[in-house]
Amino acid sequence: MRLRLVSLAILGWGLLSCGLLSCEARRQRVGAIGEAYAGPAVLKIRRDIPLESPVVAAVKHGERLELLQKRRRFFRVRVASGIEGWTDERQLMAKEDMDKLQGLAAKAARMPQQGQATTFGQLNVHTEPYRQSPSFLQIKENEKVDVLEHVTTPRIDLPPKSVLPPTPKKPKAQKKAVKTPRYPPLAPLPPPPGPPTNVAELSKTDLEDEAADDGAEPKEAKPVSMDNWSLVRTKDGESGWALTSRLVMAIPDEVAQYAEGHRIVSYFSLGEVQDSDQVKHDWLWTTITDGIHPYDFESFRVFIWNQRRHRYETAYIQRNLHGYAPVLLEQVELTSSKGASTAKYPGFSVCVEDSQGQRTRREYAFLTNIVKYAGDRPCEASPEGLTVAQHGVSGHEISLNQTASASLTARIRERLRHWLGH
């Protein structure tokens, strides 16, 4: 009898324990309110919101996370292994952001290289050309990457984008039928009086009057700091945005020394020259001065290697241009001086803007050590690029320097439009 009671007690305790465990598991396994993807190369998931809280899991860029709860700009998430913890909303990417990043990589794979660059230290590659955007990749010291494009964006604090799906709108309640009153309708009200004739005078404030009395000029808007970014492509085909100031174009120093303080935007080898036991290259580069510009480069220059003097010399140079990427290496048709025949030669072309604001692609043939103008053709249609405009980069509002001229803003708006998919 005692043995039977002990067995029943053990069985009951086991059932009770299983029930408590299953209840606890069901209590902890809460339903997800949405999904997101890890933005940085490695995203640390913490037990609680404070940064001092221990890390309970780490996920790689692009891994899917379930969203469980939101507090201010922090989310409690669940990783694939079932571990739950907290992370910053700014480190998460929505499904549409992942699609845009993949689309950027697909576009970058088809873009012509505008030279290679390296860095003297580890450099973060971002999903968007903004410092607060997730950094999903690192360029290691002395690692070379292809440079594809340059853009300029304002250095501003971007509010976090919501990764939660929008709340569905409630259906409008049907209006109840209005019963016809038994009494006749009231007479219509008379029209409201118009504004007073001195409304402008009445709208002035005391501060404006004091400023007018003092003769003080209105304060100018504070300029917005800008950052120059480069779209880079790694040897593995991954593409993203890196700060241009941290990149060094990998053209040889014996050529780069002639930059005269200008920034080298792009460079290209036009061919090899054998000088004794050394192999030298003829080079084409484009450069630009410091500052914010609505164009890509202001000059281009061709260097040739002088075998007799064993040094680089300028074969051709054009300054004071408004040039636009990309610069293309291509076969160029050149007509003989007598106009009797036409042949194709190695060369290059640049897209420049004339005095009328029209863009034309100028073609040049490179004949051993001579550069000859070969003709013009229309520039290809500008790709839908990144826009530094007064509205919307990835859905954020941007306020540019109000003192900038309207023409500069318009040209910047035209210049940068497709990388964010808007």
Secondary structure, DSSP 4 states (H G I P E B T S, - for coil): -HHHHHHHHHHHHHHHHHHHHHHHHHHHSPPPSEEEEE-SSEEEEESSSSTTSPEEEEEETT-EEEEEEEETTEEEEE-TTS-EEEEEGGGEE-HHHHHHHHHHHHHHHHSPP--EEE-SS-EEEESSSSTTS-EEEEEPTT--EEEEEEEEEE---PPPPP-SPPPPPPPPPPPPPPPPPSSPPPPPPPPPPPPPTTHHHHH--HHHHHHHHHTPPPPPPPPPPEEEEEEEE-TTS-EEEEEGGG-EE-S-HHHHGGGTTPEEEEEEEEEEEEETTEEEEEEEEEEE-SS--SSSBSEEEEEEEETTTTEEEEEEEE-S--EEEEEEEEEEEEE-TTSS-EEEEEEEEEEEE-TTS-EEEEEEEEETTEEEEEEEEEPPPPPS----SSEEETTEE----TTS-HHHHHHHHHH--STT--
